[in-house]
């Protein structure tokens, strides 16, 4: 176990790496490094939420691939044909017509569809545009539409100049406006080095629309997906020009858009609706994948076979091209492999405003606060809680984040910045776990170092496989204590040089330590030439008393082998006395908060020491108590010396001398 001083250092280190982690994550958030992952999670939120109902008064009129499959010319259509479409739409009584088609230059198309001749060929307009001669059956007989027919020649031969194309479209727009139907034309801002302005339709068309234009430019995110709508731009004079969707919504609500935005860039539509602008746009709350909005093909309206007044009357009509050949398809969070037409993107933006379903995001300072809180929680779970409980807690926090993320989006149109919060949780928990492992390894090394002083390496390894076993603490245990001492060593050391004494002791203690460890005993301490060892803790064995006696016999025999070498140094023989006793003691880490020792305390220890003192009196190298002798079961040859009164003890003690192992008893090596 780490000392309190080292634990304090560990805690300080924990604070340091937590501060570093918090700072790093906050800087990453401020620098926008989590933006792209947040966009990924936003797309997943759309898919998990599913399709919603778009605003019922937003309709898309699409020049679609189906029109071309039915014989319509490829895009671009003649402007006079678009004029006829505008006329037909105006006849249905819509609230607003928003055209997502740019007419910035005069036309070069010669095919002309004038209003006065259109009704004659209306059901067969696409065939006429293709120059096909038709024979039409009427109640009055057959009628041919082909060369020589006024309408046919007007279309195919281009009897009017190309300028009539522009005039036809402008007049059609003017008629719609005259009926009280606002027509909003597509425009784009132009910007560059020293350049700022507005690319808008030709003058006659703008004049016919009463100057009503809306921006149709889009800007995708870094991953190529279109999510944000650009609400406004500036013309060459610095005046605001609003997006097509905003202009359409304002006309639908019969309100005028302000000449200036709010100080924070937001756009008030009316007293109830404010378009919140962030990062130059607002997130479109797509109701679903392409085709979610009510969509009617332009060709179906042109042929006049059905009445669309109920579908189009009083609605905002977004007119544009959905055919892939127009290259006006964009990727959206919902679109997947099927891309969405730009005209439906504007319709989705209008639905977002009308439904008051703008997606809200969290202010940056709140994100930073939550990141800090999550890091602290993750570090606490990983570092200071039990591993299983900490892992469970981290999983609960992650589940809560995911639930809050999808719940807030589905129920409140709130985009929780999940990426940064998950990064805070994962990084905080991972760093804390790494530090925990590091500290546990330090504990393990310290425990190994401590235990290696008392125990053989094999036992140390086995104990450290179980961390609980390595956390040693004082406990009551029944063990066998061995106390050994060199007789007369104190007097002998007074005659020898200190270096010689230390050399003899080191050699003696090294040899005896190996013997004790070989029998899986634990060394409590060395006191000069005395050795205190015990058997039965931290790991107990059924034959601990026998192990202790076997150790004593091996120590006696090994000392005999060292006599010749020591005699040359001391000019005398060295003898040892060993006392062995078994009993209940307190064993474990005992001491102060500054120093602890793994030791044993109890009366059984004192008795072993007294037995060792009596070895000289009885001239017996090894003495054991009756408690030990009763546990040997004949494994050792002993001689009963009788009952002995031990100083400090009330009752006498049976005492035995040990001579050798019985013939059937294996040695430690056997």
Number of C-alpha atoms within 10 A of each C-alpha: 17 15 13 11 11 11 13 12 12 16 12 12 13 19 14 12 16 19 15 12 19 22 15 13 24 21 13 14 20 15 10 13 14 18 18 14 15 18 21 14 20 22 19 15 21 20 16 12 16 13 14 12 12 22 19 14 20 26 25 29 27 23 24 24 17 16 18 15 10 11 16 20 15 15 15 13 13 21 26 28 22 20 23 23 21 25 20 19 24 26 15 18 21 24 24 30 28 28 25 24 18 17 20 15 12 15 14 13 18 21 24 29 29 21 16 8 15 21 15 14 18 15 15 18 22 20 17 22 20 13 17 15 14 15 11 11 10 8 6 6 7 9 12 13 21 17 16 10 11 13 22 27 18 20 24 19 14 17 15 15 13 19 14 21 27 23 19 22 26 23 21 24 30 24 17 25 19 12 12 14 21 26 27 27 26 23 26 23 19 16 13 7 5 5 8 15 17 17 18 22 21 15 14 16 24 21 14 21 24 15 16 22 24 27 27 26 19 17 13 14 11 10 10 11 19 20 26 22 25 24 28 24 20 17 16 14 9 10 13 17 23 24 25 31 30 26 29 30 25 18 21 20 14 12 12 13 19 13 11 12 15 13 7 9 17 18 22 17 20 15 6 7 13 15 20 20 20 15 9 14 18 21 22 23 24 29 22 21 21 19 12 16 23 17 18 19 18 23 21 17 19 23 17 13 10 9 11 17 15 11 17 25 18 17 22 25 27 28 27 24 28 24 19 14 13 15 11 15 19 19 21 25 24 23 18 14 8 13 19 23 24 23 26 31 28 27 27 27 29 29 27 23 21 22 15 15 18 22 17 17 14 11 9 12 11 10 20 20 11 14 24 23 15 24 27 22 19 27 29 19 23 26 24 13 13 11 14 11 12 20 17 13 18 22 13 12 17 16 12 11 18 15 12 16 19 23 17 16 20 16 9 13 17 20 23 24 23 23 19 24 24 18 16 27 25 18 19 29 25 16 20 24 22 14 19 19 13 12 17 15 12 14 18 19 14 14 20 18 12 15 23 18 16 23 24 20 16 12 17 22 15 12 19 17 11 10 13 9 14 20 15 17 13 15 11 13 17 17 26 30 33 33 25 26 22 17 20 12 17 12 9 14 15 10 10 13 9 11 9 13 19 15 11 18 17 13 11 17 17 11 15 21 20 15 20 26 20 17 20 27 30 28 24 20 16 13 9 13 19 20 19 22 25 29 26 22 20 23 17 15 13 9 13 26 27 24 24 27 31 24 24 28 20 18 21 18 11 15 18 13 10 15 16 13 11 15 12 10 13 17 11 12 13 17 16 22 23 31 29 32 30 27 17 16 20 18 23 21 17 17 11 8 9 8 9 12 13 21 21 27 15 13 15 20 25 16 25 26 22 20 27 27 19 21 21 17 8 12 11 18 22 29 34 29 22 18 17 24 28 10 15 17 9 14 18 19 15 20 13 15 12 11 14 14 12 14 10 10 11 8 11 12 17 17 24 23 21 21 16 16 18 13 10 9 13 11 14 13 6 5
